[in-house]
């Protein structure tokens, strides 16, 4: 079941006139609640208590959604596959990754890459509650297939983590860039570590899609059915040049799109 918020539409008859502009008084009418929110949102974002409440609420919702969405019969447990190939680089899409923390701490030690933004801070705290390690940094800039300084430091930190035998979860597409297109960061990590990239996806039959968000963020809802899907390992040679890296980047993009589509076909009954 897909839950979507449909835009409001207006119908007009031939004898009805629709006003094309609001009176100036209506345009300039004060909105006290909006003004209040603007004044308090920054202090709330800095509040340790508010962050703690939000993190615990998200953790509960993720667990509750997982408990009330049994896996489809054709779903295989990805943990065994990850163990077989560990350490791996688990590739995910922005907006499709909210339920991934439930697989942490199940015999596959794993860390995740999180940006240094305020929003990512909450995500990082949620991940830690599920047993994920946290590395802060960025995989690249929007509109660019190059690695900026902060991203390079993050890749070095991830390489050290993987050298200890720990797997890594990484969002493949770049924040506010082109959605569903892998950046260079994830293939560079595979090159410098020698470890495989495995595309992964989680889908549920009941979900809310935020159509206006740049990445079409999907919020998984309780009381449906769910599945996980994964691709084949993608290795990047240590001597890969720019052309080879670009080919591997496109391969990761294709693999992620395929497993995501496969997961949705399962839960929507098209497979």
C-alpha positions as CSV (number, residue, x, y, z in Angstrom):
1,X,0.0,0.0,0.0
2,X,1.5,3.3,-1.1
3,X,0.5,6.3,1.0
4,X,0.9,9.6,-0.9
5,X,-0.1,13.1,-0.2
6,X,-1.9,14.4,-3.3
7,X,-1.8,18.1,-4.1
8,X,-5.1,19.9,-3.7
9,X,-6.8,20.8,-6.9
10,X,-9.5,23.4,-7.7
11,X,-12.4,23.1,-10.1
12,X,-14.1,26.1,-11.6
13,X,-17.3,26.4,-13.6
14,X,-17.9,28.7,-16.5
15,X,-19.9,31.1,-14.4
16,X,-17.5,31.3,-11.4
17,X,-14.6,33.7,-11.2
18,X,-11.4,32.7,-9.3
19,X,-9.5,35.4,-7.6
20,X,-5.9,35.5,-8.9
21,X,-4.4,37.6,-6.1
22,X,-5.1,37.9,-2.4
23,X,-5.7,41.2,-0.7
24,X,-2.6,42.9,0.6
25,X,-3.9,42.5,4.2
26,X,-4.1,38.7,3.7
27,X,-0.6,38.6,2.2
28,X,0.9,40.5,5.1
29,X,-1.2,38.8,7.8
30,X,1.1,37.8,10.7
31,X,1.6,34.1,11.4
32,X,2.4,33.9,15.1
33,X,3.0,30.1,15.1
34,X,5.5,30.3,12.2
35,X,7.3,33.2,13.8
36,X,7.5,31.4,17.1
37,X,8.9,28.3,15.4
38,X,11.6,30.4,13.8
39,X,12.6,31.8,17.1
40,X,12.8,28.5,18.9
41,X,14.0,26.0,16.3
42,X,17.8,26.8,16.7
43,X,17.8,26.6,20.5
44,X,15.8,23.3,20.2
45,X,18.4,21.9,17.7
46,X,21.1,22.7,20.2
47,X,19.3,21.2,23.2
48,X,20.8,17.9,24.4
49,X,17.5,16.9,26.0
50,X,15.6,17.5,22.7
51,X,18.1,15.5,20.7
52,X,17.9,12.6,23.2
53,X,14.2,12.5,23.0
54,X,14.2,12.6,19.2
55,X,16.9,9.9,18.9
56,X,15.0,7.6,21.3
57,X,11.7,8.2,19.4
58,X,13.3,7.4,16.1
59,X,14.9,4.2,17.5
60,X,11.6,3.1,18.8
61,X,9.8,3.8,15.5
62,X,12.5,1.9,13.5
63,X,12.2,-1.1,15.8
64,X,8.4,-1.0,15.8
65,X,8.3,-0.8,12.0
66,X,10.7,-3.7,11.7
67,X,8.7,-5.8,14.2
68,X,5.4,-5.2,12.4
69,X,6.7,-5.8,8.8
70,X,7.5,-9.5,8.4
71,X,9.9,-10.3,5.6
72,X,8.4,-11.8,2.4
73,X,9.0,-15.5,1.8
74,X,11.5,-14.9,-1.0
75,X,13.8,-12.8,1.2
76,X,17.1,-14.2,2.1
77,X,18.9,-13.0,5.2
78,X,21.7,-10.6,4.0
79,X,23.8,-11.0,7.1
80,X,25.1,-14.4,6.1
81,X,26.0,-13.0,2.7
82,X,27.9,-10.1,4.3
83,X,29.7,-12.4,6.6
84,X,30.8,-14.5,3.7
85,X,32.3,-11.5,1.9
86,X,33.3,-9.4,4.9
87,X,34.5,-6.8,5.3
88,X,32.3,-5.2,2.7
89,X,31.2,-1.7,1.6
90,X,27.4,-1.7,1.8
91,X,26.1,0.8,-0.7
92,X,22.8,2.5,-0.2
93,X,20.7,5.3,-1.8
94,X,19.8,8.5,0.0
95,X,16.2,8.4,1.2
96,X,16.1,4.6,1.1
97,X,18.3,3.8,4.0
98,X,16.2,4.6,7.1
99,X,15.7,1.0,8.2
100,X,19.2,-0.2,7.6
101,X,20.3,0.2,11.3
102,X,18.2,-2.8,12.2
103,X,20.8,-5.1,10.6
104,X,23.7,-3.7,12.7
105,X,25.1,-5.7,15.5
106,X,24.0,-9.1,14.0
107,X,27.5,-10.6,13.8
108,X,28.8,-8.2,11.2
109,X,30.7,-5.3,12.8
110,X,29.9,-2.2,10.7
111,X,30.5,1.6,10.7
112,X,28.7,4.2,8.8
113,X,29.8,7.4,7.1
114,X,27.8,10.5,8.2
115,X,28.2,14.1,7.2
116,X,28.9,16.8,9.7
117,X,25.5,18.5,9.3
118,X,23.1,18.9,12.2
119,X,20.6,16.5,10.6
120,X,23.3,13.9,10.2
121,X,24.2,14.3,13.9
122,X,20.8,12.9,14.8
123,X,21.2,10.1,12.2
124,X,24.6,9.2,13.7
125,X,23.2,9.0,17.2
126,X,20.4,6.7,16.0
127,X,22.9,4.5,14.3
128,X,25.0,4.3,17.4
129,X,22.0,3.1,19.4
130,X,21.8,0.1,17.0
131,X,25.5,-0.7,17.4
132,X,26.9,1.1,14.3
133,X,30.3,2.8,14.5
134,X,30.3,6.4,13.2
135,X,32.8,8.1,10.9
136,X,32.1,11.8,10.1
137,X,32.8,13.3,6.7
138,X,31.5,13.5,3.2
139,X,31.7,11.4,0.0
140,X,31.8,14.4,-2.3
141,X,30.1,17.6,-3.4
142,X,26.9,17.9,-5.4
143,X,27.6,18.2,-9.2
144,X,31.1,16.9,-8.9
145,X,32.8,13.6,-9.3
146,X,35.9,14.7,-7.3
147,X,36.8,14.1,-3.7
148,X,37.1,17.2,-1.6
149,X,39.5,17.5,1.4
150,X,36.9,16.5,4.1
151,X,35.8,13.6,2.0
152,X,39.4,12.4,1.6
153,X,39.9,12.4,5.4
154,X,36.7,10.4,5.8
155,X,37.9,7.8,3.3
156,X,41.2,7.5,5.2
157,X,39.3,7.0,8.4
158,X,37.0,4.3,6.8
159,X,40.1,2.6,5.4
160,X,41.5,2.3,8.9
161,X,38.2,0.9,10.1
162,X,38.1,-1.7,7.3
163,X,41.7,-2.7,7.9
164,X,40.5,-4.0,11.3
165,X,38.0,-6.3,9.6
166,X,35.0,-4.1,10.0
167,X,32.5,-3.5,7.2
168,X,31.2,0.0,6.2
169,X,27.8,1.3,5.2
170,X,28.0,4.3,2.8
171,X,25.4,6.3,1.0
172,X,26.4,6.2,-2.6
173,X,24.8,9.3,-4.1
174,X,25.9,12.8,-3.0
175,X,23.7,15.0,-0.8
176,X,21.6,17.5,-2.9
177,X,23.3,16.2,-6.1
178,X,21.7,13.9,-8.7
179,X,19.6,11.3,-6.9
180,X,20.3,7.7,-7.7
181,X,23.7,8.4,-9.2
182,X,26.7,7.1,-7.3
183,X,29.5,9.5,-6.5
184,X,33.2,8.8,-6.8
185,X,33.8,8.4,-3.1
186,X,32.4,4.9,-2.7
187,X,34.4,3.5,-5.7
188,X,37.6,5.2,-4.4
189,X,37.1,3.5,-1.0
190,X,36.8,0.2,-2.8
191,X,40.0,0.9,-4.7
192,X,42.1,1.8,-1.7
193,X,40.8,-1.0,0.5
194,X,40.5,-3.8,-2.0
195,X,37.1,-4.7,-0.5
196,X,33.9,-5.3,-2.5
197,X,31.0,-2.9,-2.8
198,X,27.6,-4.6,-2.3
199,X,24.5,-2.7,-3.2
200,X,21.6,-3.1,-0.7
201,X,18.0,-2.0,-0.4
202,X,15.1,-2.3,2.1
203,X,11.5,-1.9,1.0
204,X,8.1,-2.1,2.7
205,X,4.7,-2.4,1.2
206,X,3.4,0.4,3.4
207,X,5.4,3.6,3.0
208,X,5.2,7.3,2.8
209,X,7.1,9.0,-0.1
210,X,8.1,12.6,0.4
211,X,7.8,13.6,-3.2
212,X,9.1,17.1,-2.7
213,X,12.3,16.0,-1.2
214,X,15.3,16.0,-3.5
215,X,15.9,12.2,-2.9
216,X,12.2,11.2,-2.7
217,X,12.8,10.1,0.9
218,X,10.8,7.0,1.8
219,X,9.4,6.6,5.3
220,X,8.6,2.9,6.0
221,X,5.3,2.4,7.8
222,X,4.2,-0.4,10.2
223,X,1.8,-3.3,9.5
224,X,2.8,-4.3,6.1
225,X,5.5,-6.7,4.7
226,X,9.1,-6.0,4.0
227,X,12.1,-7.3,2.1
228,X,15.8,-6.7,1.6
229,X,17.8,-7.2,-1.6
230,X,21.5,-7.1,-2.4
231,X,23.7,-7.2,-5.4
232,X,26.8,-9.1,-6.4
233,X,30.2,-7.9,-5.1
234,X,31.8,-5.2,-7.2
235,X,35.6,-5.0,-6.9
236,X,37.7,-2.0,-8.0
237,X,41.3,-2.7,-9.0
238,X,44.0,-1.0,-7.0
239,X,45.5,0.4,-10.2
240,X,42.2,1.7,-11.6
241,X,42.6,4.9,-13.6
242,X,40.0,7.6,-14.0
243,X,38.2,5.8,-16.8
244,X,38.0,2.6,-14.9
245,X,36.8,4.4,-11.8
246,X,34.0,6.0,-13.9
247,X,33.0,2.6,-15.3
248,X,32.9,1.2,-11.7
249,X,30.9,4.2,-10.6
250,X,28.3,3.5,-13.3
251,X,28.3,-0.2,-12.3
252,X,27.5,0.7,-8.7
253,X,24.7,3.0,-9.9
254,X,23.2,0.2,-12.0
255,X,23.5,-2.4,-9.3
256,X,21.8,-0.1,-6.7
257,X,19.0,0.8,-9.0
258,X,18.4,-2.9,-9.8
259,X,18.3,-4.1,-6.2
260,X,16.0,-1.2,-5.2
261,X,13.6,-2.0,-8.0
262,X,13.8,-5.7,-7.1
263,X,12.9,-5.0,-3.5
264,X,9.9,-2.9,-4.4
265,X,8.7,-5.5,-6.9
266,X,8.7,-8.1,-4.1
267,X,6.7,-6.1,-1.6
268,X,4.3,-4.7,-4.2
269,X,3.5,-8.2,-5.5
270,X,5.0,-7.8,-8.9
271,X,7.4,-10.7,-8.6
